[in-house]
Amino acid sequence: MKILVIGATGLVGSAVCARLAASEHDVIHAVRPGKRPAAGSGAWVEVDMARAVAPADWLRHLEGIDAVVNCSGALQDGMGRSMTGVHARGPRALFRACQQSGVRRMVHFSAVGVDRQQPSAFSRTKLSGDMALMETDLDWVILRPAVIVGDAAFGSSALFRGLAALPFLPLMPFTGKLQVVQLQDVAETVLRLIDKTAPSKLSLEIVGPQQLEFHEIVERYRRWLGWRPAKRYLLPRPLASLLYWLGDIAGLLGWRPPVRSTAAKEIVRGAVGNPSDWTAATGILPLSLDDALARRPVSVQERWFARLYFLKPVIFVLLPLFWISTGIISLTTGFEQGVELMLAGGAGALAGPSVIAGALTDIIIGCAIAIRRTARWGLYAAVLLSLFYAAAGTAILPELWNEPLGPLTKIWPILVLHLVALAILEER
């Protein structure tokens, strides 16, 4: 079969594409503009679900397609992301285009519990997309998974690993139980339900066999990673609210932290369901978290990822603050000292303008690093500017190498920190 997979670079989409391709299906990867599937993955097309809100936006991508798998999703509105567009308007246009082009088979990802309770815009828009599909005469299947975990890590599945690496376990108040489901079971589900002879017009809850508290999941990952149990601390509600608010700010800048106000509303409900209909339709017996971890030997890569998880946001807060603050200091309290250094180096009339230009450049670089879309270029610029400062300082005032506070010597560890940031920039 020739299958169009939407959201093909996401956690679920990439696993679904790999499983379908392994079964010799012809997979067309639909990715957002600017994204690319992994090398060697096969054919791909660019389409923005949030903006493809008319059937005409989809028809050219459906030529020759036998089935569609929609794995797209957004946790919260943010830079370039609209939940209404991704969950409701875009899918509605896609479904109409499938009807017009004769594509009958549609496997659509939603989220567990949205049909029972809608505490946030996430679940409301998800349900809207589900209802739009159920109103069609397509051979549809709606999959409503709980929190998905597996070999790959993103979102909550990455958060579990990061929390497992902390010497203490901070717990958010008011969290419901979770039935985490394995990514491999989710991908296998799509493979079995994409066939034209498979049952259709089904809404299936894709959940694991264990109902676990949030801390129980983290503790299982910690044991798997080979570390002793950590003491648990319940965060005060004001502190938890502050963390969710900071997550929202990061989301507005284009980052995708799992701890945001949407998560705060959704996690109260938890993510539980009944897997019996899923098993009846597919024959899949979902793997428990305990069994999945027991089958997977832990590696040094896993330990590195877990320990770096919370260092990454620290780095991407520290570096913008470093560059922006140095620029502000150079324009205010440190301006005269900067001019004096430039005059001592023979800058003459260019001393003042040089300090101003350097300060503004620092601020621009800091802002670029803070925004996800421009972070890579900001880091490259920071590396080049650091090297320029080292070279210029050596040429103009070589005695700075002998200063007790080491203004030039300190450039090198800062430079290395930028290289580390570049190495861990990718989110998935």
Secondary structure as GFF3:
##gff-version 3
##sequence-region A 1 428
A	DSSP	beta_strand	2	6	.	.	.	ID=ss1
A	DSSP	alpha_helix	11	22	.	.	.	ID=ss2
A	DSSP	beta_strand	26	31	.	.	.	ID=ss3
A	DSSP	beta_strand	44	46	.	.	.	ID=ss4
A	DSSP	alpha_helix	56	59	.	.	.	ID=ss5
A	DSSP	three_ten_helix	60	62	.	.	.	ID=ss6
A	DSSP	beta_strand	67	70	.	.	.	ID=ss7
A	DSSP	alpha_helix	83	84	.	.	.	ID=ss8
A	DSSP	pi_helix	85	89	.	.	.	ID=ss9
A	DSSP	alpha_helix	90	101	.	.	.	ID=ss10
A	DSSP	beta_strand	105	109	.	.	.	ID=ss11
A	DSSP	alpha_helix	121	134	.	.	.	ID=ss12
A	DSSP	beta_strand	139	145	.	.	.	ID=ss13
A	DSSP	beta_strand	148	149	.	.	.	ID=ss14
A	DSSP	alpha_helix	156	164	.	.	.	ID=ss15
A	DSSP	beta_strand	168	171	.	.	.	ID=ss16
A	DSSP	beta_strand	181	182	.	.	.	ID=ss17
A	DSSP	alpha_helix	183	193	.	.	.	ID=ss18
A	DSSP	beta_strand	202	206	.	.	.	ID=ss19
A	DSSP	alpha_helix	214	224	.	.	.	ID=ss20
A	DSSP	beta_strand	231	234	.	.	.	ID=ss21
A	DSSP	alpha_helix	237	252	.	.	.	ID=ss22
A	DSSP	alpha_helix	261	269	.	.	.	ID=ss23
A	DSSP	alpha_helix	276	282	.	.	.	ID=ss24
A	DSSP	alpha_helix	289	295	.	.	.	ID=ss25
A	DSSP	alpha_helix	300	309	.	.	.	ID=ss26
A	DSSP	alpha_helix	311	331	.	.	.	ID=ss27
A	DSSP	alpha_helix	335	344	.	.	.	ID=ss28
A	DSSP	three_ten_helix	348	350	.	.	.	ID=ss29
A	DSSP	alpha_helix	351	370	.	.	.	ID=ss30
A	DSSP	three_ten_helix	372	374	.	.	.	ID=ss31
A	DSSP	alpha_helix	375	396	.	.	.	ID=ss32
A	DSSP	three_ten_helix	398	402	.	.	.	ID=ss33
A	DSSP	alpha_helix	411	423	.	.	.	ID=ss34
###
